[in-house]
Amino acid sequence: MHLVLNTEAANRLPRREGAALLHAAEGCSIKASARKMNCGTENVKSARNNLFWKLDAPNITAAVAEGFRRGYLKYIPAIALCFLTLLGGGDEQMRYNRVARTVRIVRIREAS
């Protein structure tokens, strides 16, 4: 299962806040989130604080739970990604590379 932002529901959140919520749900620290988002730790802290206010959550764990309840976050089964990317065939390593690349693309597109 791969965790992604539900773009239809998450359109109500700014891109940085959506990315901060996704990374928090993945278990990333503020510093790790900042690295993934290519920004400073203060930007991530600010995005998380905005999420606390918007989701009426006292901490990041409650914000992630509320994000799931409101439909901002969802899981995509890995098998769905495999069917989407493996229709062309090819050797095992090529198939693996396509799946890995697609997972990164899905996460980037869903996060924006």
QUIGI-V806503 format. One record per pair of residues at least 24 apart in sequence whose C-alpha atoms are under 10 Angstrom apart, sorted by sequence separation. I is the first residue (numbers start at 0). J is the second residue. D is the distance in Angstrom with one decimal. If there is no record, write none. Layout:
I	J	D
I	J	D
//
This chain:
1	25	9.6
19	43	6.4
23	47	8.9
18	43	9.1
19	44	8.7
77	102	8.7
80	105	9.1
16	42	9.5
19	45	9.6
20	46	8.5
15	42	8.3
16	43	8.0
19	46	6.5
20	47	7.3
75	102	9.9
15	43	7.7
16	44	9.8
18	46	8.9
19	47	6.5
16	45	8.7
17	46	8.5
18	47	9.8
15	45	9.5
16	46	4.9
17	47	9.4
20	50	7.7
75	105	9.8
15	46	6.4
16	47	6.7
19	50	8.7
14	46	9.5
15	47	9.2
16	48	9.2
13	46	8.9
16	49	7.4
17	50	8.7
16	50	6.6
26	60	9.6
24	59	8.7
13	49	9.9
23	59	7.1
24	60	8.0
12	49	9.8
13	50	10.0
23	60	8.1
72	109	9.8
12	50	8.7
24	62	9.0
25	63	9.6
20	59	8.2
23	62	9.0
24	63	5.8
19	59	9.8
20	60	9.9
23	63	7.1
24	64	8.6
12	53	9.0
22	63	9.7
20	62	7.6
21	63	8.1
24	66	9.0
20	63	6.5
24	67	9.3
19	63	9.9
21	66	9.1
20	66	7.6
24	72	8.4
17	66	9.5
21	71	8.9
20	71	8.8
21	72	7.2
20	72	8.3
21	73	9.6
17	71	8.0
17	72	9.0
9	66	9.1
8	66	9.7
12	71	8.8
9	69	9.2
11	71	9.1
5	66	9.9
8	69	7.7
9	70	7.8
10	71	8.7
4	66	9.4
5	67	9.6
8	70	6.1
9	71	5.0
4	67	9.6
7	70	8.9
8	71	5.3
9	72	8.0
6	70	9.5
7	71	8.1
8	72	8.5
5	70	6.7
6	71	7.5
4	70	8.5
5	71	5.1
6	72	8.8
4	71	5.7
5	72	5.5
6	73	9.8
3	71	8.7
4	72	4.6
5	73	6.1
3	72	5.9
4	73	6.2
5	74	8.9
2	72	7.1
3	73	5.6
4	74	8.5
5	75	9.9
2	73	5.9
3	74	6.1
4	75	9.8
1	73	8.3
2	74	4.5
3	75	7.1
0	73	9.6
1	74	5.3
2	75	6.4
0	74	5.9
1	75	5.2
2	76	8.9
0	75	5.5
1	76	6.3
2	77	10.0
0	76	4.4
1	77	6.4
0	77	5.1
0	78	8.3
0	79	9.4
1	80	9.2
0	80	9.6
21	106	9.2
18	106	9.5
21	109	9.7
22	110	9.7
18	107	9.1
21	110	7.5
20	110	9.5
18	109	9.0
19	110	9.2
17	109	9.2
18	110	5.4
17	110	6.3
18	111	7.5
16	110	9.4
17	111	7.7
14	109	9.8
15	110	8.5
16	111	10.0
14	110	6.8
15	111	8.2
13	110	9.9
14	111	5.4
13	111	8.6
3	102	9.7
12	111	10.0
2	102	9.9
9	109	8.9
10	110	9.9
1	102	7.8
4	105	9.4
9	110	8.7
10	111	8.9
3	105	7.7
4	106	7.7
6	108	8.6
7	109	9.5
9	111	9.2
2	105	9.8
3	106	5.8
4	107	9.4
6	109	5.7
1	105	9.4
2	106	8.0
3	107	8.9
4	108	8.9
5	109	6.6
6	110	7.6
1	106	8.6
3	108	9.2
4	109	5.2
5	110	8.4
6	111	8.0
3	109	6.1
4	110	5.7
2	109	9.7
3	110	7.1
4	111	8.7
//
